[in-house]
Amino acid sequence: MTEERHTFTDAQWQRIEPSMPPCKGRPGGAYRTFFDALLWITRTGAPWRDLPERLGSWNVVYQRYAYWCKKGYFERLFQGVQQPDMEEVMVDSTCCRAHQSSAGARKTNGPQAIGITRGGRNTKIHAVCDALGNPLRFVLTAGQRHDSKPVPELLGGLQAKALLADKAYDSDKHVQAAQSQCMEVIIACRVNRKKNPRVLDEHRYKARHLVENLFQRMKVFRRVAIRYDKLDVTFLGFVHIAGTMKWLH
């Protein structure tokens, strides 16, 4: 594997460096090496102990990563690189298989959104993206939860002109909530809907493939495609790193 695929370019680093928290300890390029180590782990999905020595001590990198996750630094970095096109927003979800190493954490350590479905143990990543297919927010739930459950958390406060979603989100409650935020609703109706059927703008509805493309691009990162982490907070850290890279590309 080439080093270029697992390191930040100068242009990418210049975009995220202003959003870094104050550096504690040794100054210099510590943050850049730290982020190159995280990108290597996120892309390869390798265990922490397999981190190359050139990227630092695996335990030091892991301890800093876990601390940053708890402080919410990766989410703030993810939000800091966003320049969204709010002409439309799209919501959808994808399932990520939970590896056997993700089991066994104590419930008191933090939430663990891992459920059991026909496909085994997995987690759902719910996302909302802008009109260009760039991610805006992520929410985790157990794999058996319905797609529409996190919609209020995903859309709360967003100022968009239209909402696109598939028939899994066809709910009067969600439609009215979106309309109260002055959004035009472009959601496919369920087959069994009898009351208040909507006329679907099929031409605009085709743009919904962008949110599906988003998940495809994010699952290039193996730490997102497969959940190896026990706690939601550490798994979501990798999701935010992958989302940040989507913006930087």
C-alpha positions as a printed NumPy array, in Angstrom:
array([[  0.   ,   0.   ,   0.   ],
       [  1.348,   3.428,  -0.943],
       [  1.799,   6.06 ,   1.723],
       [  0.02 ,   8.681,  -0.416],
       [ -3.33 ,   6.892,  -0.034],
       [ -3.075,   7.072,   3.758],
       [ -1.831,  10.602,   4.339],
       [ -3.325,  14.084,   4.09 ],
       [ -2.194,  16.296,   1.237],
       [ -0.944,  19.802,   2.014],
       [ -4.148,  21.297,   0.581],
       [ -6.34 ,  19.038,   2.707],
       [ -4.333,  19.775,   5.83 ],
       [ -4.594,  23.533,   5.313],
       [ -8.387,  23.213,   5.332],
       [ -8.662,  21.347,   8.635],
       [ -5.7  ,  22.78 ,  10.552],
       [ -7.516,  25.999,  11.608],
       [-10.219,  23.893,  13.301],
       [ -7.76 ,  21.987,  15.487],
       [ -8.049,  22.366,  19.271],
       [ -5.104,  23.983,  21.101],
       [ -2.05 ,  21.727,  21.012],
       [ -1.003,  20.375,  24.414],
       [  2.428,  18.901,  24.991],
       [  5.05 ,  18.884,  22.246],
       [  4.382,  21.46 ,  19.478],
       [  5.178,  21.024,  15.789],
       [  3.793,  18.419,  13.43 ],
       [  2.329,  16.169,  16.127],
       [ -1.242,  16.709,  14.944],
       [ -0.474,  15.934,  11.32 ],
       [  1.252,  12.662,  12.173],
       [ -1.639,  11.84 ,  14.488],
       [ -4.185,  12.422,  11.721],
       [ -2.143,  10.434,   9.203],
       [ -2.223,   7.565,  11.707],
       [ -6.002,   7.865,  12.059],
       [ -6.471,   7.964,   8.286],
       [ -4.346,   4.81 ,   7.956],
       [ -6.469,   3.   ,  10.562],
       [ -9.74 ,   4.262,   9.038],
       [ -8.836,   3.189,   5.517],
       [ -7.278,  -0.183,   6.262],
       [ -9.476,  -1.316,   9.157],
       [ -6.373,  -2.833,  10.754],
       [ -6.077,  -3.418,  14.508],
       [ -4.486,  -0.579,  16.462],
       [ -1.473,  -2.744,  17.297],
       [ -0.642,  -3.013,  13.579],
       [ -0.121,   0.745,  13.207],
       [  3.235,   1.364,  11.438],
       [  5.979,   2.687,  13.711],
       [  6.511,   5.717,  11.443],
       [  3.043,   6.933,  12.516],
       [  3.749,   6.72 ,  16.236],
       [  3.044,   4.413,  19.148],
       [ -0.29 ,   2.672,  18.621],
       [ -1.272,   3.044,  22.282],
       [ -0.52 ,   6.78 ,  22.358],
       [ -2.51 ,   7.303,  19.131],
       [ -5.428,   5.236,  20.432],
       [ -5.564,   7.029,  23.798],
       [ -5.587,  10.425,  22.08 ],
       [ -8.213,   9.225,  19.592],
       [-10.509,   7.978,  22.38 ],
       [-10.082,  11.27 ,  24.256],
       [-10.903,  13.33 ,  21.162],
       [-13.993,  11.198,  20.523],
       [-15.3  ,  11.826,  24.029],
       [-14.672,  15.569,  23.675],
       [-16.478,  15.699,  20.328],
       [-13.467,  17.115,  18.457],
       [-13.972,  14.978,  15.338],
       [-17.587,  16.078,  14.996],
       [-16.523,  19.727,  15.237],
       [-13.814,  19.189,  12.612],
       [-16.406,  17.526,  10.383],
       [-18.753,  20.492,  10.785],
       [-15.913,  22.971,  10.259],
       [-15.115,  21.835,   6.697],
       [-18.717,  21.98 ,   5.494],
       [-19.82 ,  24.412,   2.791],
       [-23.243,  22.898,   2.009],
       [-25.607,  23.497,  -0.877],
       [-28.992,  23.597,   0.873],
       [-31.123,  23.57 ,  -2.265],
       [-32.079,  20.017,  -1.255],
       [-31.287,  17.591,   1.549],
       [-31.563,  13.818,   1.393],
       [-31.835,  11.255,   4.195],
       [-31.129,   7.544,   4.161],
       [-29.414,   4.823,   6.176],
       [-27.042,   1.924,   5.685],
       [-26.183,  -1.15 ,   7.738],
       [-22.68 ,  -1.964,   8.921],
       [-21.86 ,  -5.486,  10.05 ],
       [-20.603,  -5.614,  13.626],
       [-17.354,  -7.585,  13.996],
       [-16.959,  -9.974,  16.903],
       [-14.439,  -7.58 ,  18.478],
       [-17.249,  -5.007,  18.918],
       [-18.975,  -7.156,  21.555],
       [-18.352,  -7.302,  25.273],
       [-18.189,  -3.667,  26.405],
       [-19.838,  -2.797,  29.707],
       [-23.091,  -0.912,  29.282],
       [-21.927,   1.659,  31.819],
       [-19.061,   2.691,  29.507],
       [-21.417,   4.276,  26.977],
       [-24.14 ,   3.568,  24.386],
       [-23.686,   0.594,  22.04 ],
       [-26.062,   0.819,  19.077],
       [-25.665,  -2.785,  17.969],
       [-28.759,  -4.809,  17.124],
       [-29.567,  -8.29 ,  15.898],
       [-31.253,  -8.777,  12.522],
       [-31.514, -11.601,  10.009],
       [-28.064, -10.669,   8.744],
       [-26.531, -10.892,  12.213],
       [-25.281,  -8.191,  14.571],
       [-25.088,  -4.775,  12.961],
       [-25.387,  -1.019,  13.345],
       [-27.266,   1.483,  11.198],
       [-25.673,   4.736,  10.108],
       [-28.317,   7.356,   9.36 ],
       [-27.169,  10.338,   7.332],
       [-28.468,  13.555,   5.846],
       [-26.586,  15.074,   2.906],
       [-26.827,  18.278,   0.896],
       [-27.808,  18.741,  -2.761],
       [-24.311,  17.69 ,  -3.906],
       [-24.229,  14.497,  -1.859],
       [-21.941,  15.8  ,   0.882],
       [-22.727,  14.64 ,   4.439],
       [-24.138,  17.039,   7.021],
       [-25.024,  14.863,  10.034],
       [-24.795,  11.256,  11.207],
       [-26.799,   9.296,  13.784],
       [-26.245,   5.698,  14.931],
       [-28.979,   3.231,  15.859],
       [-29.225,  -0.51 ,  16.342],
       [-29.682,  -2.469,  13.12 ],
       [-33.307,  -3.409,  13.794],
       [-34.506,   0.183,  14.337],
       [-36.717,   1.671,  11.633],
       [-35.077,   4.131,   9.248],
       [-37.447,   6.97 ,  10.147],
       [-36.737,   7.052,  13.918],
       [-33.757,   9.491,  13.86 ],
       [-35.327,  11.902,  11.337],
       [-36.055,  14.668,  13.911],
       [-32.433,  14.563,  15.078],
       [-31.115,  14.601,  11.503],
       [-33.281,  17.448,  10.235],
       [-33.637,  19.599,  13.344],
       [-32.644,  23.178,  12.56 ],
       [-31.692,  22.582,   8.923],
       [-32.799,  25.306,   6.516],
       [-33.263,  23.564,   3.16 ],
       [-35.678,  24.133,   0.303],
       [-36.604,  20.468,  -0.266],
       [-36.377,  17.066,   1.414],
       [-35.822,  13.895,  -0.632],
       [-36.312,  10.425,   0.826],
       [-37.561,   6.971,  -0.11 ],
       [-40.836,   5.391,   0.987],
       [-39.393,   4.257,   4.322],
       [-39.75 ,   7.878,   5.43 ],
       [-43.349,   8.234,   4.237],
       [-44.944,   9.345,   7.495],
       [-47.451,  12.138,   8.073],
       [-45.494,  13.154,  11.162],
       [-42.228,  13.582,   9.279],
       [-43.898,  15.23 ,   6.283],
       [-45.581,  17.812,   8.518],
       [-42.342,  18.415,  10.426],
       [-40.448,  19.047,   7.181],
       [-43.162,  21.345,   5.899],
       [-43.064,  23.289,   9.166],
       [-39.398,  23.972,   8.332],
       [-40.531,  25.335,   4.938],
       [-39.217,  22.306,   3.042],
       [-40.854,  20.93 ,  -0.077],
       [-41.41 ,  17.213,   0.52 ],
       [-40.338,  14.828,  -2.245],
       [-40.897,  11.419,  -0.642],
       [-42.18 ,   8.329,  -2.422],
       [-45.518,   7.139,  -1.029],
       [-45.922,   3.691,   0.463],
       [-47.951,   1.205,  -1.571],
       [-50.561,   0.939,   1.184],
       [-50.998,   4.692,   1.671],
       [-54.69 ,   5.568,   1.238],
       [-54.958,   8.942,   2.969],
       [-53.39 ,  12.127,   1.635],
       [-51.41 ,  10.604,  -1.262],
       [-48.78 ,  12.935,  -2.733],
       [-47.799,  13.454,  -6.355],
       [-44.134,  12.513,  -6.715],
       [-41.826,  14.724,  -8.773],
       [-39.983,  11.792, -10.348],
       [-37.416,  13.972, -12.103],
       [-36.217,  15.572,  -8.861],
       [-36.597,  12.295,  -6.965],
       [-33.86 ,  10.756,  -9.137],
       [-31.315,  12.981,  -7.384],
       [-31.76 ,  10.833,  -4.256],
       [-29.095,   8.477,  -5.587],
       [-26.52 ,  10.953,  -4.23 ],
       [-27.094,   9.876,  -0.631],
       [-26.659,   6.239,  -1.664],
       [-23.45 ,   7.199,  -3.468],
       [-22.321,   8.848,  -0.232],
       [-22.534,   5.566,   1.673],
       [-20.707,   3.778,  -1.119],
       [-17.826,   6.244,  -0.932],
       [-17.685,   6.159,   2.859],
       [-17.545,   2.366,   2.95 ],
       [-14.241,   2.524,   1.113],
       [-13.012,   3.155,   4.666],
       [-13.004,  -0.282,   6.24 ],
       [-13.453,   1.075,   9.767],
       [-16.815,   2.409,   8.582],
       [-17.84 ,  -0.561,   6.427],
       [-17.347,  -2.938,   9.382],
       [-17.857,  -1.936,  12.992],
       [-14.879,  -3.054,  15.08 ],
       [-15.47 ,  -0.597,  17.938],
       [-17.385,  -1.488,  21.065],
       [-18.71 ,   1.987,  21.879],
       [-20.777,   4.295,  19.671],
       [-18.576,   7.28 ,  20.461],
       [-15.425,   5.669,  19.037],
       [-17.179,   4.196,  15.995],
       [-18.802,   7.558,  15.264],
       [-15.346,   9.133,  15.373],
       [-14.321,   7.07 ,  12.34 ],
       [-17.605,   7.935,  10.611],
       [-16.869,  11.638,  11.103],
       [-13.316,  11.18 ,   9.775],
       [-14.701,   9.485,   6.657],
       [-17.279,  12.26 ,   6.301],
       [-14.539,  14.887,   6.609],
       [-12.537,  13.168,   3.861],
       [-15.624,  13.266,   1.622],
       [-15.683,  17.041,   1.996],
       [-11.921,  17.368,   1.454],
       [-12.127,  15.465,  -1.835]])
